[in-house]
Amino acid sequence: MDADVRHGVFLVFKEAVNNVGRHARATEVDIDFRVQHHALALTVTDNGNGVDAAVPGGLGLRSMRARAERLRGQLELESLIGRGTRLSLTVPLGQRTVASWLRRHLSPVLTGVARRRSPRRHRRTDRAIFLGYQKG
């Protein structure tokens, strides 16, 4: 995966999580990060205040949208006042990029052991990481 793509996805992730911490007053945050169908998909969902879709977003939301556009990706924001927010980022990847990225990054996280696999043995591309946080 290109360094610019990694950096852009990381910055969108960081801004989304920071927004939850600063504004949402959430007690639960779910982070779903997947590589599937030759695309990287990130979803951050909280049970906080929600966002009024009629009100234009601040600088953070505008910068996330701009990053998604530069990555040829798509950013979606769904929210209900008082019921939480779901932010989804989808970024297209090439076939070789998916297999390489899975081999390096997801396999060690999912199995706890770093493995080296050839792209031919790694045919399944819909691995997922699910991280849940609940405020004590």
N, C-alpha and C positions, 0 to 999 in steps of 0.2 A: 504494500500500500504506500502510496506517495506520502512523503512527510507533510506536505501541505494539507492533504486530506486528513491525516491523523490529527494534526494540530487544529484544524477547523472543527472536526467532530469533538475533540476534547474541549475546545472553548465553548461550543454550544452546550455541551454537557455541564460544564462548570457554571455557566451563566444560569442554566435551568435550575440546578441544585441551589445556587446562591439565591435565586428569586424565591424559591420555596422557603428557604431559611429566613429571608428578610421580610417577605410580604404575606405569605400564605397562612401563617399560624396553624400549620398542619400538625397533626399528631401521627400521621402515617405518610410515608413516601415509598413508592414502588418504582424501581428502576429496572427496565427490561432492555437488554442490549443483545441484538441478534445479527447474525449474518445469514441471510436466506435469499434465494432467487437472485443471486448476483448483486445483492445490495446490503448495505449496513443499515440496520434499523435501531434507533434509540427511542425509548418512550419513558418519560418521567411523569408519574401520576401521583397526585397528593389529594388529601381529603380536607384541604384548607378552605379559605374564604372564597376562592374563585376569582375570576377576573371578568369585568364587564367588557364584552366584545365590542360594544358601541364606542368605548373610550379608546382613543389611539394609544398604542403601546409606548412605553418609554424607550430610552436609549438601548437598554439591554435586549428587549424584544426586537427592535429594529436591527441591531447588530446580528442577532441570531438569524433573522430572515435574510440579511445580506450574505452571511456566511453560507447558509444553505443554498442560496442562488449561485454563489461562486463555485460551490462544490457540485453544481448541477443536480442538487438535491431538492427535497421538498420539506417544508416545515409546516406543521399543522398545530393549531392551538384550539382545544375544546375546553369550555369551562361553563359552569353554572354557579351563580352567586350563592355562596353558602354551602356548596356541595363539592368543591374541588376543581382541579385543573388537570388536563392531560396534554402534554407537549410531545409531539412525535416528529422525529427527524429521520428521513430516509435518504441515503446517499448511494448512487449506483457504483458498482465495482465491476472490474473485469473478472473473467473466469480464473485466470492464474492468480490474480490478486486475492480472490476469496480463499482459494486453497492455501496459499502462502500465509495469509493472515491467520486463518484458522489454526494452522500448524504451529505457528509461533506464539499466538496469544491466547486462544481459547482452550486448546488442549491442556496446557499446564494448569489453567485455572479450574477447569472442570474435573480433571483427574488428580490434581495436586502433584503431578510428576511431569517434568518437561520431557517431551518425546519428539523425535525426529521422524517424520513420515514423508514418503514421497507423495506428490500430488495425486498420483494414480490410486493410491490406497485410500485417499481422503475424498471419496465421492459425495458423501453427505455434506451439504452445506448449510443446513439449518440448525446449527448449534445455538444455544441460548445461555445467557447468564441472567439470573434473576436475583436481584438484591432487594431485600425488604428492610425497612427501618420502621420501628415503632417507638414513639416517645414514651419513656417510662413513666 
